[in-house]
Amino acid sequence: MSQRLTIALDAMGGDLGPDMVIAGAEIARERHPDVRFLLYGDRERIEPLLSQRPALKAVAEIRHTADFVAGDAKPAVALRAGRQSSMRLAIDAVASGEAACVVSAGNTGALMAMAKFVLKTLPGIDRPAMASFFPTQRGESVMLDLGANAECQSENLVQFAVMGAVFARAILGLPEPTIGVLNIGSEDMKGNEVVRAAAASLRDMPLPGRFHGFVEGTDIGLGTVDVIVTDGFTGNVALKTAEGTAKLFSEFLRRTFATSFLARIGYLLARGAFKRFRERIDPRRYNGAMFLGLRGVCVKSHGGTDPVGFANAVAVAINLATHGFNERIKEEMGRIADANPLPDTKAAAG
């Protein structure tokens, strides 16, 4: 059991709490039999759920705490008052080396604040960024930041570009990922000072990929680039817009096929194709946003996901831990600093 990859789970996080987390852990265990779990939360609520799953119970250990971070808790308050919370103790397990990674479906702001405070950032990284996959016409792309940093300086975007490219190489297997900065136009003069300064720096840097230039919102779904870089405010709006559009499109299809008998017949004839379509745009498939730039692997699951979605978030954490992702970021940041120290991006904007 000591040779297994150990994952710390915030069992109290998410809209459904332990019911969803434990069921998701069971699915993750079936997919990844060589992992073990540290479950942080209320023993009285976790133990009955675990007893129903003997195979999971054999590779899981409950770490009791009655304290948890509320979904509406402010990050600063959670950081001060939540030292014994299930979220904080799960993060502490990564910091101490007892666990290789932590997964939580809890309060995003609190998770970021705690993870940054406990785990600290990697050398050369000022702020962690939330990154996740996007389905595109070409396959999948990586987008960051998705909400951790509502406001960014140009040097933050430069660091996000490096981390996103390393992620695309390590997880998606792309030898030379293309990188684009999200903007209101593709022309060099478009956008605000921050994005123009970041682009000016990225054009001259020895990146772990190839800088494409500016991309627009329509380029996200087209898959114009492999890595899309933006601030957390814009990224979060783009993410929620994409999720809402997928739901809207699915609902339009459902209503269309219910309009007549012939439409229902058409659906029956094509239901295999529509099943594949639903699977392709299913948000659970892309659940699991990574906090890139920390000295430890921390993955945020959507709070409203189901066990399948949570299991996918656990799989993301396993991938990051087994691929030595943080070491790769450190190597790339060191290589860039040695070859060409990061320029003064604020000066570049002038």
Phi, psi and omega in degrees: 000329181289342181272353180283154171289125184259130181240129176268127180243132171280095187288348183260357183279156178097166182295328183254000174058220185302327181301315180284317184296314182292319177296322177293321178297325178295318177296317179298322179296321179295323181281329184229081186293349183262027177242158172231161187234140167253117185257113182259121180163194184286114183302322182296332179270330184277318187303313178299324179291322181288325181296335178282352184230077186301325180294321177290319181301328181292339182240022182229151178226130180272130173248104190288135165203136179273351183271141176211162181269123179291153182296333181257011181290139177285140184308315182296320179292316179298323181294321181282316189263351187256033183294335178252016180284161179299324179294312183294318181293326177293321177293319178302326180296326177288317180299323182279349181090002180288330178235150180276337182198163179231142177231132179219143173255016185276195182309118185297312181298318179294319180297317179296315181298314181293316182296319180293321180292318185277312187274335183068170181262159179289158177303133179087357181247122180275319182225137172292159178227145174273128181231148176206174180272152172234134173287138180224174178293339181262353183141255179220148174233167178250137179230137178202143009266149183249017175146356182284329184228097183297326178237136183227152168267166183297326179294331176294317180296323177298315179295321177299321181298317179295312181296319179296321179293318177298319179298315180297323178290318186284316188264319180270350177073027181269120183292326180220078182294144176272144186236133177228146175261125182291130185211177179272003178188164182268349181288150184299330184275354182283158173091176181273179184299324184295310183290326179292321178293319179298316180297319179300321179289317184294331180295333186253006185260149174280082187280158172279047183171196181237126180281122182273324185122207179280146172230157180253175181302324179293337180287341182298306180289331179290336183076034181302322177231163180275333182231123180250123185250132178200173175281165185295328179295307181295319181296321180291320176298317179298318180298310182293325177295318179296318179296318180294322179295320178297318178294319180297314181297318179297320180292321176299318179297316181300315181293322181297317183283354177260005186283335183203168178296318180295324178296321178294320176299318178299322178295317180300321180291331185249012188296332176297318178293321180289331176296317178295325177296314180298319179296325182293324183257004181299118181298337178296330181295331183253015180289140179117088178268132183266138172270093182279141177105000178267160176275051181169157183269120180228125183238133179257119175269150175299134183295333182260014182285172177254181181304324179295316179296320180294321177298325177293324176295320176297320179297323177298315180299318178298316179301313181297317182293317184285337180270003180057044188300315182297323177297324179294320178297316179300317180297316182292318180295322177294319180296317180295318180296322180290319184284322184196095181310143183307126181288168176283096185293334178292321178293326181297332182289335182285000000 
